[in-house]
């Protein structure tokens, strides 16, 4: 069995230095830390983090609970967070939240039992039991890509403004029968507000939620057939995929027969030349990591007022939206 003494010998440092590398990233220079980590990797050394955490009363772990594993945005953001925290010798325990009502509560209970030092989570809705659990735990809690609890810090994308911008973009091109597929509450409100500002009556066909996911194509097909929208906004990659299958089945051509806008860049939207509004994954993940590290490295004072940050989105215009005003006198 490889020990820290073996790693120290190969790296040309003391056993104490090896211990410091795995317990405090700021206690040694980057060059020395790299020597130790390279030697550990070469020897296949695995530090006994459980024993170390019990001794120091520090687990050096962060819990991350994300939702919608079918949406690449979530696990791409998770990958950035993991990379950023590893620079400071923190590990991430990743858990997936489902639509099951008690899912988030159960995940948080499991993470707290693992003695995580901070938790970042995506709330689907407000839950008094979750609030009570987090308040009693005294563990720093950060909401990511959601904001159900005003008591905790949150980092969100400004999807209300983004959807409002998309809706206005479509209205300016003559579209009034606009369908938003799989809306979150802020996106739905962005759509409805912009329709109202433009004195366009809203109705039940303006937004649909194609759940469960395995039936999404069928639900989308029924909605398009019933409401005949001239433009559709698809809010996730899996929704866009289902939509493209349906449009092909219905022999709809983009943008001649229907206009399409999607959230977030992905290979499908690029291949199909779909106009998108997207999130800067690297920036989102880095900002979340900064909030967590501010707490973990004690850069923010206890008792500070909750911070609620809204990040801007990016717009990429392609050829998937037809201008219905062309030729109208």
N, C-alpha and C positions, 0 to 999 in steps of 0.2 A: 504493500500500500504506500503510495507516494505521500510524503509529509511536507510540511512547510519548511523543514530543515533541508530537504532535497531541493526545493525551489530556491531557497536562499543560497545554497552552494552553487547551483547552476547560474543564478543571476549575479553572483558575486556580492551579495548583500547579507545583512544579518537577518536572523529569524524575526527579530522585532520589526525590522523594516517590512518584511513580508506581511506581518500582522497588521501594520499600519496601512499598507496599501489596500487591504480588504476591509478595514474598519473606518478609515478616514481619508478620503481622496485628497484632502488639502494638507496632509501631514508630510507628504513626500513630493519631490519634484516630478514633473511629467516624464522626464527621461528615466528616472529610477522606477517609477510605476510601470512604464512600458517594459523595462527589462524584466521586472517581476512577472508581469502578466504574460509576456512572451515565454518565459521559462515555465510558468504554470501550464500554459497551453501545450507546450512541447512535451511536458511530462504527464499531462493528463491529470493535473492536480485539481481537486475539488475541495474548496474550503468548507469547514464545518460551520456554516452560517447559523445553524440552529443553536449550537452550543455557544457561539459567540454572542448571539443576540440575547440569550438568556443571561449571560454574564454581564453584558453591558446595558441590558434593558432597552436595547435598540434593535429593531428587526431590519432596518434599512430596506423596507419594502413599502410599496404604494399600491393600493387597490384601485383598479380601473374597471368600472362597469359600463359597458356600452350596449346600445340597442341596435336592432336591425343588422344582423350579420350579413345580410344579402346586399347591403349598401356599402360599396367600397370605401366611401368617405370615412366611415367609422373605423374600419381596421387600418386604413392608411394613416389616419390621425393617431391611432393607437401605436403604430410602428414608430412614428416620429417621437411620441412621448417616451416610449421605451428607450430609444436611442439617446435622447437628451438626458434622461435621468441616469442612464448607465454611465454617462460622463462624470457623474458625481457619486458613483458607486451605489446607486439605488436600483433595486429590481422591481419590476411591475408584475403584479398578479392580475391577470386579465380574466374577466367574467362577462358573460353575455346575458343581457336582460331580455326577457320575452314579454309578450302582451299579457301573460298570466298575472293576475292582480297582485299576488304576493311574491312575484319573482324578484323584484328589486329588494324587498325586505329580506328575503332569504339570502340573496347574494351579499348584502351588506353585513348580515349577521355572520356569515362565513368568513368574510374578510376581517371583520373585527376580532373574531376568534383567532385568526392567524396573526394578530398583533400588528397590523399595518400601521404606519405612522401618518398616513394621509389617504384620503379617498377622493377620486374623481368619478363622477357618475352622471349618466344621462337620465333625467327623470321623465317618465311618460305622463305622469299626473301627480297631483298633490296627495300625499298619504300621511295621515296623522301619526301612524305607527312608525313610519320612516323618520318623520321629524323628531319624534320622541327618542328613537334609537340613536340618531346622530347627535342630538343635543346631550343626551346622557353619556355618550361615549367620550366626548371631549376631543375626538379626533378631527383634524381639519378636513372639511368637506367642501368640494368644489363641484359645481354643476357645469357640465360641458355639453354644448349643443342643445341646451334646454334650460328652462328657468321656471321651475314650479314653486321654489321656496325663496322668498325674499330674504330669509335669515342667513343664507349662505352665498358666498361668492359665486358668480356665474360668468361663463364665457360663451357667447352665442354669435352665430352669424345673423346679420340683419336681414332675415328672410322676408319680413314684412315689407321692407323697402324694396327688396329685390323683386318680389312678386308684383308689387305695385308698379314697378318700372316695366316689367314684362307685360303686364296687362295694358298699360298705357301705350307701349310699343305696338301691341296688336291693335288696339283701338285706333291709333293714328294711321294704321294701314287698312282701316275699314272693317275690322272684325268686331262683332258684338256678341255673338254666340260662342263664348270661350269656355272651355272645360279644363278644370284643374284636377288632375288625377293624383290621388293619395295625398290630400292636403294635411299639413299640420295646422294648428289653429292660427298661428301668425301668418302663414301663407294664405290661408282662406280669408282672413281679415284684410290682407293686402289686396286680394282680388276684389272682394265685395266693396271695399271702400273706393277703389278706383273706378269700378263700374258706377257706383252711386255718384261720384264726382262728375262723371261724364253723362249723367242722367240716363243710364242704361239699367233697365230693370233686371234684377237678379232672379234666378229661379233654381229649382232643385237640380237641374242639369249642369249647373256651373261647377260643381265639384262632386267627385265620387271617391269612395274609398274601396279599392278592389281587394278586399280581404275575405277569406284567407288567401294567402299568396298563391297556393296551388290552383285556385280558381280565378286568378286575376284576369287572364286572357278572356275567359268567358264573360266576366263581369264588365270588362272594358268594351267588348264587342256589343253586348246588350245595350250599354249606355250610348255608344256611338250611333247604333241603329235607331235608338229611341229619340235621342236629343239632336242628332245631326249637327254637331258643332263645326264651325269653320276653322277653329284653331284649338289646339290642345297643348297644355303645359304638363309634362311628365316630371315628377319631382325626384325620382330615383332611377338608378340604372336598371334595376329589375323591372320597374314599371315601363321604362322606355323599351326594354326588350319585349315585354308582353305586348305593348302597343304596336311595335313594328310587325310582330307576328299577325296581329289582328288586321292591321292595315293591308298587309299582303293578302290575307284571306279575303278581305272585302274588295280587293282590287283598287284600293285608294293609292293615288300617286301623290308624293310630297314634292312641291307645295301645290300642285295644280288642283288636287281634290281636297286637300286638307293641309293646314299649316301646323308645324310641330316645333315646340321649344322644349329643351330638357335642362334639368339641373345637373351641373357638374360634367366636366370633361371626362370622356372615357372612349375606348376604341370604337364602340358602336356609334356614338354621336359624331366622332371624327369621320368614320367611314361613310356614314349616311349624310354627312355635311349638314348636321343639325345645329341650329343656333342654340347656344347654351349660356346659362348664367352659372357661374361656378364659385367654389370656395378655394382659397389658397391653403392647401393642405399643410404645407411646411409651416406657414405662418400660424395657422390655428394650433398645430401641435406644439410649436415653440412657445406660443403665448400660454397655453395650458401648463406646459412644463415650467415656465417662469413663475406662474402663480404658485404651483406646488413647491418649487424650490425656495421661493420667498418665505414660505412657511417652514419648510424643512431646515433651511439654513438660518432661520430666525431673523429674516430681513424685514418682515412685517410685524408690527407690534400687536400683542394680544389685545383684543377688544376693539380693533379698528372696525369702522363701519363696513358692512358688506359692499363689495365692488361688483358692479354689473356691467360687463363690457360687451359691446356689439361690434362685430367685425364686418367690414364691407365685403361685398362680393364683386366678381369680375364678369363682364359681359363680352361674349364672342359672337359676333354677327356672321351668319353664313347664309345659305340660300334656301332655308326650309320654311320661310314665311312668305306667303303671297300677298302682294299689295292689291287689295280689292278696290282701292280708290283710283287705280290707273284706268283711264278711259271714261271716268265719270265727270260730266261737265258741272 
